Structures are given as C-alpha cells and as structure tokens.
Amino acid sequence: PLGVWESCTPVVNDSRGVYNCSWNSAGKKEGNWSILVNSSRSPVYLRNSTLYSNWFQLKDIAPNYSNINVTPLEEGWSRQYNYTVDVTDSAGDAMVCRLWTSTDGGSNWVAKGNASITSNGTCKVSVNNYVCLEKGVDNSFRWEIFDAEYANTLNTTVVQGPNLTRSNVTISYWVGNGSTVNRSSNQTLGLRMLDVDNNTFVSSGENATIWVTMNGVAYDSGTNTTTNGSAFFNISFVPACLYSAGLQNWKGMVSDDCYSGPNSSVFNVTVNGFLRNQILSPQAEEYARGKQNVTIRVNITDECSLGVAGLTWPAGIQLNY
C-alpha cells in the first residue's frame, strides 16, 4: 500500500519446485498487497520476474480494551489522579492511548495526556492539574486508543468520576505567638496554609480567618484575610476596648470554598492596658491638723473607663508639701 517493496526471507525449498517464505505482517499497513516473484537458475534457465498485483488484502483488527479505572474515586481537586485501561491488540501492534476528561457533564472534553505501549498491556496517565472550579460530581473520562491504522481508532465508553471535592489543608504557625501589644499599637498575628493533598503551599488569594478571644475565653467574630504568594496569611491585631487587658488566645483556619481543614493550634498574645488615676476625695476641703485624719480615695480605671481591681501598690499613695 505504501509503494515500498519488502523482502520475504528466508525462502525455503519444500520439494519438487515448491518454495515458501514467512512474512511477518505485524505493524504492516492495512490494504491490498502485491507479490513479486523473482526466480533464476543460470545457466540452464532464464531469469523470470512475475508481478501478482493486489494479490491479497491485509486487514488490521481494532484493539480491544477492558478494566477502565481511576483512583481515587473521590478526593480533593488538587491531588493526583491515576487513570488506567487494559488494552490488547490481536496483531501485536504498538498502541497509543489518549485520555480525555470532562468536568462539566460531558459538554466539553480536554486531552489530559498519552500513554504508549509496545504490545498488549496497561495504559496509565496521571493527572494533577485540575483546578478548584472543576469540583463536583459531573466529571467523567474516556480513552481514545489507536494503533498503526488510523481507521482502527477506538473510543471507549464514558466512565463517571472522579468526584472532585475541596482539598485538605493544615495551618501552621508563623508569627505573633507569645507577643505583647499595647492598646495604642498593633501586633501581627500570622499563620501559613499547606495543601496536604499535593504537599505544596497554597497559592495567593485563598481566604482565611483569624479569631482572638475578648476576655480570655470567648472569641470575637473573626477577621478575614487572604494568603500571599508564599501561603502566609495574617492580621494586624489592634486591641481596642473590645479586648480586656491580659492574656488572650488566637487561632486561624481556612474559610475558602476550595479548601477545608481543622483550626490551627491555639496561640496567645498579651494585651497591655493603661491605668488612669482619679482622686475622689478629698476635694480641696480643710482638715484640722492633729484632730482629723485625711482619707484619700482614688478611682483607678483603664483607658476604656473600666475599673481595675486587684492592683498592687509597691509605692503606695504618697503625699508632698
């Protein structure tokens, strides 16, 4: 079919002028083949060349397949998925398997990679480039299998899966634990987010939240933030009067539709307040020296006008004339 002559060797003399050779048809082009017989025996016989045009037809049989699988069947969108199919070819031809996937119920198909085998065996293609928007249960895949003959290209049945879910993350500490912050300043509290499904830090722009306790026990409503290009996320904690002075706890977690995971460990930050002293009495009254004691009453509050109990008095209250 290609117009190129191939030799059939060795030629065996059976007996009484019958000769034969065996020609391996594996991988040969499908179609009509011609035979050219060249014979000679000098000096008794003259040379003879006889052409038998389109003498036989070579028909290639399409490959067969079985055991189409993907593992895992359901996991986070960012992990690796392994697709396999067992393929056989009766002619022993080399084959190429091309994986096609759909993440929108079969409306659109994307080629995800090829696998080549030299004989009967298993084609395998690994895919780890799904994106968050492709999450869902409307995913499917199929294989396109072809050998040396394009006409024998085989498309397998469509198989549902895998179901792509949120990927799993863990949250680790970055900065701010054990720090101290005045109410007149701020403190960075930061964490870092790792995608454990593919063991890489997440990209920028992933949503996260950090919470801080207001009274050492009850947490605030949380402050939303996003990861940077190195997967760090943080807030600038400004302890207004909502937060009582003293030790406060803080923690963080992912709050994104692409990822899920547990809260981080609990860390702490100490809020320092400022004391304000106000004399309640005396208020410029006169007292008889030696006959009246002067009782001094002082109101101690913080900058949030809250009374402060449990003070220590290393210097006490001192008077000066």
WOWOHU-V91360 format. One record per residue. RES is the residue in three letters. OMEGA is omega in whole degrees, -180 to 180 (* if undefined). NEAR is the number of other ideal C-beta (glycine too) atoms within 8 Angstrom. D_CENTER is the distance of its C-alpha to the mean C-alpha in Angstrom with 2 decimals. Layout:
RES_OMEGA_NEAR_D_CENTER, RES_OMEGA_NEAR_D_CENTER
This chain:
PRO_-179_8_49.27, LEU_179_4_48.18, GLY_-180_3_51.78, VAL_-179_4_51.33, TRP_176_4_53.63, GLU_180_5_52.36, SER_174_4_54.68, CYS_-177_7_55.23, THR_-6_5_56.32, PRO_176_4_58.10, VAL_-174_8_60.98, VAL_177_7_62.87, ASN_180_6_66.55, ASP_177_7_66.92, SER_173_5_70.71, ARG_174_4_73.42, GLY_178_4_71.48, VAL_-179_7_68.14, TYR_178_8_65.12, ASN_171_7_61.39, CYS_-180_9_58.03, SER_-175_5_54.53, TRP_-178_6_51.84, ASN_-176_5_48.17, SER_-178_7_46.58, ALA_177_7_42.96, GLY_-179_8_40.81, LYS_-177_8_43.84, LYS_177_8_43.95, GLU_177_10_44.74, GLY_-178_7_48.13, ASN_-180_9_51.85, TRP_177_10_52.97, SER_179_9_56.46, ILE_175_8_58.48, LEU_-179_9_60.84, VAL_177_8_63.37, ASN_180_7_65.26, SER_178_8_68.29, SER_172_8_71.01, ARG_-179_5_73.78, SER_3_6_76.12, PRO_-173_2_78.97, VAL_-176_4_79.93, TYR_175_8_77.42, LEU_180_4_76.04, ARG_178_8_72.28, ASN_173_9_70.57, SER_-178_8_67.20, THR_-180_6_66.31, LEU_175_7_63.27, TYR_-171_8_61.96, SER_179_5_59.81, ASN_-170_6_56.82, TRP_175_8_58.11, PHE_-179_6_55.07, GLN_177_7_51.71, LEU_-178_12_48.44, LYS_179_5_45.99, ASP_180_12_42.34, ILE_-177_7_40.75, ALA_178_6_37.23, PRO_173_13_34.53, ASN_-180_8_33.63, TYR_176_13_30.32, SER_173_7_29.26, ASN_175_8_26.53, ILE_-177_11_23.57, ASN_168_7_20.50, VAL_177_13_16.74, THR_-8_6_15.06, PRO_-180_8_13.68, LEU_179_7_15.30, GLU_178_8_13.24, GLU_179_9_9.97, GLY_-175_11_6.86, TRP_-173_13_5.66, SER_-177_10_1.98, ARG_179_11_4.56, GLN_177_7_7.67, TYR_-177_13_10.55, ASN_-178_9_14.08, TYR_-180_14_16.85, THR_172_11_20.49, VAL_176_15_24.01, ASP_-175_10_27.38, VAL_175_15_29.80, THR_177_9_33.56, ASP_-174_13_36.07, SER_180_6_39.76, ALA_180_10_40.75, GLY_-179_8_38.35, ASP_169_11_36.85, ALA_-175_10_33.67, MET_175_13_30.90, VAL_178_10_27.71, CYS_179_15_25.01, ARG_-179_11_22.80, LEU_175_14_19.79, TRP_179_12_19.63, THR_175_11_17.14, SER_178_13_17.73, THR_-180_9_15.74, ASP_177_7_18.95, GLY_177_6_21.33, GLY_180_7_22.54, SER_-179_5_23.76, ASN_-178_5_21.81, TRP_-179_8_20.62, VAL_175_7_18.46, ALA_-175_7_19.12, LYS_178_10_16.07, GLY_-180_9_18.16, ASN_172_8_21.43, ALA_-179_10_22.76, SER_174_8_26.41, ILE_-176_12_28.80, THR_177_5_32.45, SER_-180_7_33.77, ASN_-179_7_32.91, GLY_-176_8_29.59, THR_173_9_25.93, CYS_-180_14_23.57, LYS_174_8_19.91, VAL_178_12_17.00, SER_-178_9_13.38, VAL_178_12_10.70, ASN_-178_9_7.14, ASN_170_5_7.60, TYR_178_10_7.50, VAL_-174_6_7.64, CYS_-177_8_8.35, LEU_-179_4_11.95, GLU_176_10_11.68, LYS_175_9_11.33, GLY_-178_8_14.56, VAL_179_4_16.97, ASP_-178_7_18.50, ASN_179_14_16.43, SER_-180_12_18.52, PHE_175_13_19.14, ARG_179_11_22.24, TRP_170_15_23.59, GLU_-174_11_26.21, ILE_179_17_28.44, PHE_177_12_31.28, ASP_-176_13_33.80, ALA_-179_8_36.59, GLU_-179_9_37.92, TYR_-179_5_35.99, ALA_-179_6_38.11, ASN_-180_12_36.58, THR_-175_8_33.03, LEU_173_10_31.60, ASN_-179_7_28.96, THR_173_12_27.75, THR_178_5_27.55, VAL_-179_8_24.51, VAL_180_10_22.39, GLN_176_5_20.45, GLY_-6_10_16.82, PRO_174_10_14.16, ASN_-177_9_13.83, LEU_-179_13_10.47, THR_172_9_10.47, ARG_176_10_9.15, SER_-176_15_6.41, ASN_178_11_8.64, VAL_168_13_9.76, THR_-178_9_13.01, ILE_-180_15_15.55, SER_-177_8_17.86, TYR_174_9_21.20, TRP_-173_9_22.02, VAL_171_8_25.48, GLY_-178_13_28.34, ASN_179_8_29.00, GLY_-178_5_32.76, SER_177_9_33.68, THR_-178_8_36.75, VAL_174_13_37.10, ASN_179_9_40.29, ARG_180_14_40.50, SER_-177_4_41.58, SER_-180_7_38.40, ASN_-180_7_34.62, GLN_177_12_32.02, THR_174_10_28.37, LEU_-172_16_26.14, GLY_-179_11_22.62, LEU_179_15_19.42, ARG_-172_13_16.01, MET_180_16_12.51, LEU_174_13_10.08, ASP_-176_15_6.56, VAL_178_10_8.07, ASP_176_10_5.79, ASN_175_10_5.10, ASN_175_6_8.09, THR_175_6_7.80, PHE_-175_8_9.43, VAL_-180_11_8.27, SER_180_7_10.10, SER_175_8_13.58, GLY_178_6_14.84, GLU_-174_15_12.86, ASN_179_10_15.67, ALA_-180_17_17.14, THR_175_11_20.64, ILE_179_15_23.13, TRP_177_12_26.24, VAL_177_14_29.56, THR_-179_13_32.49, MET_-178_10_35.70, ASN_-178_7_38.22, GLY_-177_8_36.42, VAL_-175_4_35.32, ALA_-179_6_34.26, TYR_174_10_31.14, ASP_-176_11_31.24, SER_177_4_29.28, GLY_177_8_26.45, THR_-178_9_25.63, ASN_179_8_22.60, THR_179_10_20.80, THR_178_10_17.66, THR_173_12_15.62, ASN_-176_8_16.96, GLY_178_5_15.63, SER_177_6_15.39, ALA_174_14_13.58, PHE_170_10_17.10, PHE_-175_15_18.61, ASN_171_13_22.29, ILE_172_9_25.42, SER_-174_7_28.99, PHE_177_13_30.88, VAL_-173_6_34.43, PRO_176_11_36.36, ALA_-175_6_38.76, CYS_176_7_41.35, LEU_-175_6_38.77, TYR_-180_13_37.91, SER_178_8_40.74, ALA_-180_8_41.65, GLY_-176_7_40.48, LEU_176_7_37.38, GLN_178_15_34.37, ASN_174_11_31.02, TRP_-179_15_27.64, LYS_-180_12_24.02, GLY_176_13_20.75, MET_176_11_17.65, VAL_177_12_14.82, SER_-172_7_16.47, ASP_180_8_13.88, ASP_-178_4_13.34, CYS_-172_9_9.54, TYR_173_13_9.38, SER_-180_7_12.01, GLY_-178_10_13.65, PRO_173_6_17.17, ASN_173_7_19.40, SER_169_12_19.86, SER_180_6_23.07, VAL_179_7_26.23, PHE_-177_13_27.77, ASN_175_10_31.13, VAL_-180_17_33.03, THR_178_10_36.82, VAL_176_14_38.42, ASN_174_9_41.87, GLY_179_10_44.41, PHE_180_9_47.80, LEU_175_9_51.13, ARG_-178_8_53.91, ASN_177_7_57.51, GLN_179_8_60.11, ILE_177_10_63.70, LEU_176_7_64.89, SER_4_8_68.39, PRO_178_9_70.85, GLN_177_6_70.99, ALA_177_3_73.99, GLU_175_6_76.46, GLU_-180_3_79.57, TYR_179_8_80.14, ALA_-177_6_83.42, ARG_178_5_83.09, GLY_-179_3_83.75, LYS_-179_4_84.08, GLN_171_6_80.58, ASN_179_4_77.18, VAL_177_6_74.43, THR_-179_6_71.33, ILE_179_8_68.24, ARG_-177_7_65.30, VAL_175_9_61.98, ASN_-179_9_58.91, ILE_177_10_55.62, THR_171_12_52.53, ASP_-177_11_49.23, GLU_176_9_48.15, CYS_178_8_46.92, SER_178_5_50.52, LEU_178_7_49.66, GLY_-176_6_52.26, VAL_179_10_51.28, ALA_174_4_52.72, GLY_-179_4_52.92, LEU_171_7_53.85, THR_-175_4_55.44, TRP_-180_6_58.55, PRO_179_4_59.00, ALA_-179_4_61.58, GLY_176_5_62.72, ILE_-176_6_64.56, GLN_-180_5_67.02, LEU_-179_4_69.94, ASN_179_3_71.65, TYR_*_2_75.02
